[in-house]
Amino acid sequence: MWFGKKKQPPIRSLIGEGTAVHGELRFSEGLRIDGEVHGDVVASADHPSLLVISENARVHGKVMAGHVIINGEVHGPVHSDELLELQPKARIVGDVCYEALEMHQGATIDGELRHRQVAEEKPVLKLAASNEV
């Protein structure tokens, strides 16, 4: 039914409700935030990643991951390499860069929306040797 849809990486880490983290947060595969993070949240570029920011969560810093699902608040730039899903209660104050965007009614962005420009690999140009005698 969903042709071409990739399997999501498992969520292996959780920042629980009532928990506040101060500092940069780096993760691989999947992370769910239900609490507060004061610092950047960055996924490893080595593997596909999933970041879920739930309804009661708050992030004060940069967010970077492959697939990002937001239903809470982010105060900082958001960068999604694959899909950015903004649920009805999502609130973003900062610029947003995305490959694909799904935005539900009620979600708000106070910043600039930019489609991610994929750097296309240019074919190597080979010059034929001159046959001048």
BAFI-3210 file (N, C-alpha, C; in Angstrom, 3 decimals, decimal comma, padded with zeros to 6 digits):
// residues 133
n [1|2|3|4|5|6|7|8|9|10|11|12|13|14|15|16|17|18|19|20|21|22|23|24|25|26|27|28|29|30|31|32|33|34|35|36|37|38|39|40|41|42|43|44|45|46|47|48|49|50|51|52|53|54|55|56|57|58|59|60|61|62|63|64|65|66|67|68|69|70|71|72|73|74|75|76|77|78|79|80|81|82|83|84|85|86|87|88|89|90|91|92|93|94|95|96|97|98|99|100|101|102|103|104|105|106|107|108|109|110|111|112|113|114|115|116|117|118|119|120|121|122|123|124|125|126|127|128|129|130|131|132|133]
n.u [000,824|001,911|004,054|007,524|007,967|010,146|011,424|011,146|013,722|014,390|013,148|015,331|016,049|014,888|013,770|012,280|009,053|009,100|011,786|014,780|017,288|020,501|022,645|024,441|022,827|023,436|022,513|021,805|019,896|016,815|015,067|013,009|011,506|010,040|010,322|012,301|014,822|017,736|019,682|021,471|020,011|021,087|021,253|023,124|024,932|025,545|023,641|020,151|017,736|015,347|013,468|011,353|009,401|007,405|004,027|004,133|006,760|009,778|012,239|015,144|017,137|019,191|017,808|018,497|017,979|017,124|014,318|011,877|009,520|007,278|005,371|005,438|007,215|009,759|012,505|014,522|016,599|015,402|016,331|015,724|016,648|015,141|012,068|009,863|007,523|004,894|002,854|-000,513|-000,151|002,356|004,959|007,195|009,913|012,010|014,211|013,396|014,450|013,954|013,441|011,131|007,824|005,242|002,507|000,252|-003,003|-003,041|-000,456|002,407|004,888|007,416|009,420|011,729|010,923|012,637|013,299|015,286|018,236|019,469|022,679|023,619|025,420|027,770|028,422|031,579|033,756|035,351|038,019|038,780|041,814|043,814|044,247|046,175|048,767]
n.v [-001,195|001,306|002,148|002,501|003,639|004,045|001,927|002,980|004,093|002,551|003,926|004,579|006,106|008,274|011,342|012,049|013,366|016,147|016,127|017,953|018,795|020,126|021,328|020,093|017,604|014,572|011,968|008,647|006,793|006,612|009,129|010,311|013,151|014,241|015,999|018,835|020,432|022,263|023,297|022,137|019,623|016,929|014,602|011,665|011,564|009,251|007,207|006,465|008,602|009,353|011,769|012,655|015,153|015,685|016,716|018,138|018,845|020,871|022,505|024,337|025,380|024,308|021,990|018,993|016,390|013,332|012,329|014,243|014,776|016,986|018,141|019,787|022,561|024,412|026,441|027,721|026,943|024,498|021,569|019,241|016,302|014,514|013,995|016,357|016,544|018,401|018,533|019,304|020,954|021,999|024,368|026,554|028,668|030,018|029,434|027,092|024,203|021,814|018,598|017,208|018,182|017,989|019,480|020,099|021,530|024,251|024,144|026,239|028,443|030,656|032,055|031,505|029,453|026,970|025,016|022,163|022,111|019,710|018,707|018,168|015,659|016,379|015,215|013,809|015,559|014,591|015,180|014,638|013,489|015,521|014,955|016,105|016,391]
n.w [000,000|000,825|-001,131|-001,616|000,858|003,525|006,132|009,456|011,692|014,903|017,994|020,392|022,517|025,144|026,329|029,105|030,225|032,372|032,654|032,266|030,024|029,697|027,362|024,435|022,522|021,132|018,923|017,635|015,273|016,683|018,613|021,200|022,509|025,383|027,374|028,300|026,363|026,487|024,333|021,405|019,290|017,666|015,081|014,249|011,242|010,012|009,946|009,124|010,674|013,284|014,855|017,429|018,693|021,225|022,195|024,699|024,856|024,800|022,938|023,014|020,906|018,114|015,761|014,166|011,971|010,193|009,658|011,036|013,522|014,823|017,526|019,566|021,018|019,363|019,681|017,692|014,803|012,420|010,800|008,397|006,815|005,381|005,840|007,212|009,637|010,768|013,382|014,625|016,993|016,801|017,247|015,944|016,285|014,372|011,552|008,949|007,291|004,827|003,221|002,423|003,282|005,655|006,854|009,371|009,952|012,133|013,077|013,565|012,184|012,863|011,076|008,360|005,600|003,880|001,075|001,012|-000,764|-002,739|-003,339|-006,500|-008,110|-010,493|-013,771|-014,580|-016,612|-019,448|-021,510|-024,859|-026,235|-028,280|-031,742|-033,297|-035,662]
ca.u [000,000|002,783|005,243|008,615|008,101|011,237|011,191|011,664|014,664|013,746|013,405|016,127|016,299|013,731|013,911|010,943|008,362|009,618|013,244|015,403|018,668|021,215|023,829|024,196|022,343|023,704|021,910|021,711|018,625|015,613|014,994|011,739|011,642|008,795|010,706|012,912|016,238|018,333|020,891|021,208|019,660|021,680|021,337|024,316|024,724|025,927|022,491|018,849|017,364|013,983|013,357|009,974|009,268|005,987|003,174|004,552|008,212|010,329|013,656|015,718|018,397|019,108|017,338|018,954|017,776|016,563|012,860|011,561|008,090|007,164|004,048|005,729|007,820|011,189|013,009|015,799|016,433|015,079|016,853|015,337|017,221|014,174|010,677|009,511|006,086|004,469|001,551|-001,348|000,285|003,763|005,298|008,618|010,418|013,317|014,160|013,146|014,976|013,352|013,419|009,692|007,125|003,836|002,127|-001,158|-003,663|-002,792|000,986|002,891|006,325|007,805|010,747|011,773|010,849|013,493|013,429|016,691|018,816|020,351|023,813|023,652|026,758|027,902|029,243|032,975|033,989|036,609|038,398|039,483|043,147|043,858|044,990|046,938|050,092]
ca.v [000,000|002,469|001,826|003,460|004,158|003,386|001,520|003,974|003,574|002,408|004,951|003,921|007,041|009,071|012,398|011,983|014,560|016,559|016,096|019,053|018,517|021,339|020,983|019,491|016,231|013,861|010,644|007,899|006,089|007,336|009,830|010,968|014,153|014,631|017,014|020,065|020,407|023,586|023,022|021,571|018,209|016,608|013,173|011,196|011,543|007,929|006,306|007,137|009,028|009,784|012,591|012,991|016,170|015,508|017,876|018,900|019,036|022,151|022,481|025,671|025,149|023,808|020,616|018,430|014,941|012,907|012,436|015,002|014,928|017,984|018,532|020,672|023,847|024,503|027,812|027,575|026,446|023,081|021,070|017,854|015,790|013,680|014,440|017,146|016,477|019,363|018,157|020,493|021,831|022,372|025,787|026,737|030,029|029,834|029,038|025,670|023,672|020,485|017,913|017,059|018,812|017,684|020,447|020,007|022,782|024,633|024,277|027,573|028,667|032,060|031,997|031,302|028,073|026,767|023,646|021,734|021,927|018,555|018,959|017,159|015,348|016,677|014,195|014,176|015,943|014,051|015,778|013,710|013,973|016,071|014,103|016,955|015,871]
ca.w [000,000|000,887|-001,904|-001,508|002,211|004,221|007,511|010,387|012,689|016,209|019,007|021,429|023,617|025,552|027,333|029,681|030,691|033,672|032,590|031,527|029,638|029,311|026,589|023,125|022,561|019,880|018,976|016,390|015,083|017,071|019,891|021,498|023,564|026,048|028,346|027,782|026,004|026,291|023,572|020,086|019,172|016,374|014,769|013,549|009,787|009,522|009,854|009,081|012,027|013,573|016,059|017,760|019,741|021,542|022,461|025,879|024,803|024,364|022,573|022,831|020,204|016,741|015,592|012,889|011,874|008,918|009,741|012,242|013,817|015,892|018,012|020,688|020,683|019,060|019,560|017,015|013,441|012,241|009,531|008,170|005,570|004,677|005,989|008,384|009,914|011,784|013,908|014,881|018,080|016,587|017,267|015,651|016,173|013,746|010,143|008,715|006,036|004,726|001,924|002,194|004,399|005,906|007,884|009,723|010,319|013,517|013,280|013,207|012,008|012,856|010,479|006,913|005,112|002,719|000,590|001,024|-002,086|-002,790|-004,235|-007,552|-008,574|-011,909|-014,426|-014,816|-017,997|-019,959|-022,785|-025,751|-026,612|-029,629|-032,694|-034,215|-036,029]
c.u [000,867|004,083|006,286|008,809|009,162|010,804|011,858|012,682|013,963|014,098|014,078|016,358|015,070|014,173|012,503|010,378|008,842|011,138|013,739|016,862|019,290|022,501|023,444|023,818|022,576|023,142|022,005|020,408|017,468|015,686|013,616|011,975|010,251|009,060|011,250|014,380|016,676|019,687|020,502|020,899|020,061|021,783|022,640|024,010|025,008|024,750|021,210|018,423|015,924|014,008|011,898|010,000|007,780|005,309|003,649|006,037|008,575|011,812|014,082|017,094|018,124|018,648|017,773|018,787|017,206|015,061|012,547|010,053|007,984|005,694|004,200|006,335|009,310|011,525|014,423|015,558|016,175|015,566|016,509|015,864|016,228|012,782|010,517|007,998|005,777|003,030|000,785|-000,850|001,748|003,920|006,795|008,906|011,847|013,137|014,060|013,679|014,531|013,526|011,960|008,992|005,674|003,424|000,634|-001,703|-003,452|-001,314|001,432|004,412|006,546|009,252|010,623|011,729|011,720|013,530|014,907|017,157|019,787|021,454|023,871|025,096|026,809|028,764|030,651|033,144|035,352|036,862|039,160|040,830|043,108|044,706|045,783|048,326|051,039]
c.v [001,259|002,143|002,924|004,021|003,350|002,995|002,539|003,346|003,484|003,567|004,247|004,812|007,898|010,106|012,560|013,327|014,876|016,557|017,277|018,702|019,831|020,929|020,326|018,025|015,608|012,459|009,970|007,119|006,949|007,942|010,460|011,915|014,494|015,742|018,254|019,847|021,842|023,367|022,381|020,081|017,785|015,094|012,876|011,121|010,165|007,002|007,106|007,482|009,494|010,562|012,960|013,985|016,235|016,805|018,737|019,227|020,442|021,967|023,917|025,475|024,615|022,353|020,144|016,916|014,627|013,122|013,099|015,145|015,864|018,214|019,427|021,967|023,704|025,978|027,711|027,013|024,937|022,668|019,590|017,404|014,974|014,302|015,206|017,107|017,444|019,037|019,421|021,439|022,242|023,881|025,897|028,224|029,886|029,404|027,526|025,287|022,216|019,918|017,726|017,576|018,368|018,558|020,385|021,383|023,044|024,805|025,667|027,593|030,172|032,093|031,741|029,813|027,959|025,294|023,324|021,488|020,764|018,852|017,827|016,925|015,576|015,593|014,722|014,449|015,421|014,648|014,748|014,319|014,455|015,182|014,935|016,371|017,005]
c.w [000,000|000,180|-001,729|-000,115|002,954|005,630|008,425|011,328|014,051|017,131|020,178|022,647|023,871|026,574|027,902|030,096|032,103|033,731|031,771|031,280|029,181|028,617|025,277|023,292|021,194|020,011|017,624|016,433|015,574|018,456|020,015|022,672|024,083|027,061|027,673|027,469|025,759|025,645|022,252|020,172|017,766|016,200|014,058|012,052|009,195|009,255|009,643|010,509|012,086|014,872|016,248|018,914|020,058|021,965|023,631|025,889|024,344|024,073|022,319|022,219|018,813|016,753|014,215|012,921|010,499|008,874|011,074|012,349|015,009|016,217|019,232|020,188|020,398|018,898|019,013|015,626|013,417|010,857|009,422|006,813|004,755|004,762|007,282|008,522|011,042|012,172|014,319|015,973|017,956|016,556|017,044|015,544|015,676|012,301|010,016|007,340|005,956|003,326|001,503|003,453|004,448|007,084|008,122|010,096|011,800|013,819|012,842|013,106|011,971|012,384|008,994|006,593|003,877|002,362|000,508|-000,388|-002,039|-003,787|-005,257|-007,958|-010,076|-012,555|-014,666|-016,300|-018,418|-021,338|-023,615|-026,128|-028,056|-030,534|-033,691|-034,438|-036,288]
res [m|w|f|g|k|k|k|q|p|p|i|r|s|l|i|g|e|g|t|a|v|h|g|e|l|r|f|s|e|g|l|r|i|d|g|e|v|h|g|d|v|v|a|s|a|d|h|p|s|l|l|v|i|s|e|n|a|r|v|h|g|k|v|m|a|g|h|v|i|i|n|g|e|v|h|g|p|v|h|s|d|e|l|l|e|l|q|p|k|a|r|i|v|g|d|v|c|y|e|a|l|e|m|h|q|g|a|t|i|d|g|e|l|r|h|r|q|v|a|e|e|k|p|v|l|k|l|a|a|s|n|e|v]
***
